[in-house]
Amino acid sequence: MAKKGRVARILTTLHRVAGTPVSEALKRRQRSAIQRGDAGTHSGTVSQWRKRKDRQRRREQFEGAAKETGLPHGYHSGMRILLVGEGNLSFALALTTLFDGDGSNLLVTSFDRQRIARAAYPYCEDVEESLTAAGAAVVFDVDVEEPDVLRGVAKRWWAAGDDDGGDNPTGQGAGPGGHFKGFDRIVFNFPDAGVGVAPPLSVRANQDMLGAFFDSAKGLLKRNGEVHVATQGFDGRASAWNVTGVAARHGLVYRASLDFEPGAFPGYEHYRTLPHESLW
């Protein structure tokens, strides 16, 4: 089987160079790999046993990182972290708390406008002030589906460190300055396009949103950086969205899945997009 897989890859390359059609059977195998989220990780000839061992190894690596830092998911204050789609900003505040009050490497973005967020989420204004006092930057009205918006926010934050004394004209925390080197982690917790839960509309809308996010995120990651997406698996939506498959189609490689434990992040509360009500 391994030899057959190598032959298939060689033939695919030859077809691309020559501009001749690829066989329908090979196209089907490639489409299946993308749907499974396997594209870019291995050839179609890898055994199920090997796949399970690879997943286990990747998971152990992630868990090992958490043990090294003593913090959930291996986060630490030295990482430059971009948070996307923050609602009440409580996850950003939780990270700052875990980092002993140091938020200088955090860039926090929210889809909502500042006025709407403050009206919708309890204590949002107080949390925002706490974050900025800790050195974090909080930017509202950031729509990940708008091309280049997230990239523009990230680049401006990074470049603000070049100002005299590291000051930012907006009064927010500033990035490191200098040449843009990318983020260690880009985090999107519980993405929700806000169109309800009825398929297929909600599935398509959320897949489109995630696709736009992945397109932006991959250009903002440093080498060996990671994109973290937490999903609501308890109602079946995560599997319907096929997050790993969407990520693969947009050029990212799946590494591992970890449990998201809200209690590990002090003060974190998850709110639905519509209506604004706490789930935890």
N, C-alpha and C positions, 0 to 999 in steps of 0.2 A: 504493500500500500504506500509506503514511503516513497518508493521509486516512482510509482504512478503519480504521486503528488508533485514530485520534482519535475516530471515530464510535463504535467499540466501547467506548472508555473513557467517553464521554458517556452511552451507553446503560446501561452498568453502573451509573453514578452515579444515573441516573434510576430504575433498577430498585430500587436500595437505598433511595432516598428514598421511593419509592411502595410499597415492600414487595412488589413483583411478582417473579415468578421470573426468573432469568437464564437465557439460552438454554444448552442442553447443550453446544453447540459452544464457547461462550465459557468455560464451566466447564472443558472439556477443555483449552483453551489455558492457562488459569490453573493447572490441576494440573500440566501439563507444565512450565511455568515453574518451579514450586516444586521438582519433581523434579530439574530441571537445576541448581537453585541460582541461578536467574536472577531469582527474584521480588524485586521492589523495586528492581532495578537498571536495567531498561529495559522498554520495551513489546515485545510479540511481533513487531513489524514491523521491528526492527533487523536489518540484514543480518549474515551471518556474518563478512564482512570487517570491519565495524564492531566486532563483538564481539572479534575477534582484536586489532584495534588498541587497543581499550580495555584488554584484558588486558595487552598489551605496555606500554602507558603506565603502568598501575598497577604493574607489575613494575619498570619503570625508576624510578618514584618510590621504591619500597622500597629498591632497590639504591642510589639516590642518597642516601637517609638513612643507609645503612651507610657510604658514603664520607665523609659529613659528620662522623660521630662517630668513624669509624675502628674501630668495633666491629660484630660480626655483627648483622644484622637491625636496625641502627640503634639498638640499646639504648644508654643512657648513664645515669650515676649520678643524674642529676637527675630521671629518670622514677620515678614511684611504680608499683611492679610487684607484682602479686599472682600468686604461683605456686600452682597447684592440682595435687593428685595427685602431689606429690613422693614418691619412694620413698626412695632413699639420700641425698637432699638434695644430690647432686653438681652438679646444674644450678644450684641456688641458690649453691653455693660457687663455681662457675665465673663467674657474674655478679659476685659479690663480688670475685673475683680481677681480672676485667676492669675493675672500678670502682676499682682501686687500694685494695682493702680497705675500701671504704665500702659497707655494707649497710643504711644507715639508712632507705632508701626501699623495702626489701624486706619483704613479708609472705609467709611461706612456709608452706603448709599441706600436710599429709599425711593420706591416708586411714587409714593404720595407727595403732594406738595406740603410744605412745612405747616401751613395753616390747617390743612385737612388732617394731617397726622396728629397734630396737637389736640384737635377737637375729637378725634376718633379714639385715641389710645390714652388710657389713664396714665398720668405721670410722664407722658412722653417728653414734655418740655423740661422737666427736672432731669430725666435721663440724658437728654441731649446736652444740657449744661454740664452734667457730670462727665460725659464723654469728652467734651471739648476741654474741660479743666484738666483731664488726664492726658491731653495731648493728641487725642484722636480727631479726625476730620469727619464731619457729618454733612452729607450732601443730599438734598431732597430733589424730587421731580426728575428722577433718573429712570428712564424707560429702556429696558434692555432690548426691546424690539426695534428701537430707533437706531439705524446704522451709525456706528462710530460715536454714539453718545457716551457709553461706558468708557471707551478708549480715551475720549477727550477728557473726561473727568479724572481718570487715572493719571494721564500724562500731565495735566495741570497740577494735580496734587504732588506728583513726583518732582516737578520742576520748581515748585514753590520753595523747596529747600535751598535753592540757589539765591533767594532773596537775602538781603543783609540781615544777619542774625537769625536766619531761618524763619522770618516772619512771612505770614500769608496775608495778602490783602483782604481776604474775607474774614480774618480773625480765627480761622480754623487751624488745626494742626497741619504741619507741612511735611512733605515727603523728604527723602534723603538728598535730593538734588543730584546734579550730574547726569551722566548717561543713564537712560532708562534700562534697568536690568530685569524687571519683571517681579511678579509677586510669588511668594512661596506657596500661598494658599488663596484660592478664590472660592468663596462659600455662598451657596444659595440654598437657604433652608426653607423647605416646604413651599416650593414655587406654586403659584396659583394664578391663572389668567383671569379669575374673577368672572367666569361665564357660567357658573353653576356646575352640576355634576352629571348632567344628562349626556350620555354618549349619543352620536359620535362627535357632536359639536365640542364638548369639553375636552375630549381626547385630542382632537386636531388642534384646537386653540392652544392647549398646553404644550403639545409637541412642537408647534411653531415657535412658541415663546422660548422653550428650552433650546431649540435649534439656533435661534438668534443669540441667545446667551452663550452657547458653546462657541459659536463663531467669534464672538468678542473675546471670550475668556482665553481661548488658545493663543491669541496674539498678545496677551498680557501676562502669561505665565513665564517664570524663569525656567531654565533648564532643570528638569526633574521636579518641577512644581506640580501641584495637584489641584484639581477642581473637586470640591465636595458638594454633593447635592443630597439633602435629606428629603425623603418623600413619605407621604402618609400611606403606609402599607396596610393599615388596619381596615380600610374600606375598599381595597382592591384597585384603587386608581393607579398606584405605582406600577403594577404589572401591565395595566392597559396602556399606560403612557410609553412603556418600553424605553425607559430613560437610557439604559446602556446602548440600545440600538440607535437611538437618536444621537447620542454622543459619538458613536462610531461613524455614523454617516457624516458627522461634522469634523472628523479628523482627530478625535481623541481616543485613547486606548484605555479600556477598563482595567483597573488594578484589583480592587477588592471592595467588599461591602462590610460595614460595621454597624452594630446597633447604635441608634441614637438614644441616649439616656438623658432626658431633660434634667433630672436631678443632679447630673454631673456638672451642670452649668448653673451656678448660683443665681437665683432671681429670674431665670429664663421663663418666659410665658409665650406660648404659641397662640396667635390669634388667626382666625380665618380672615380671608380677604373680604368676603361678603357673606353674612353680616360680620361686624366686628365683635366677636365674642371669643372669650378665652377657652381653649381646649384643655389646658392644664393649669 
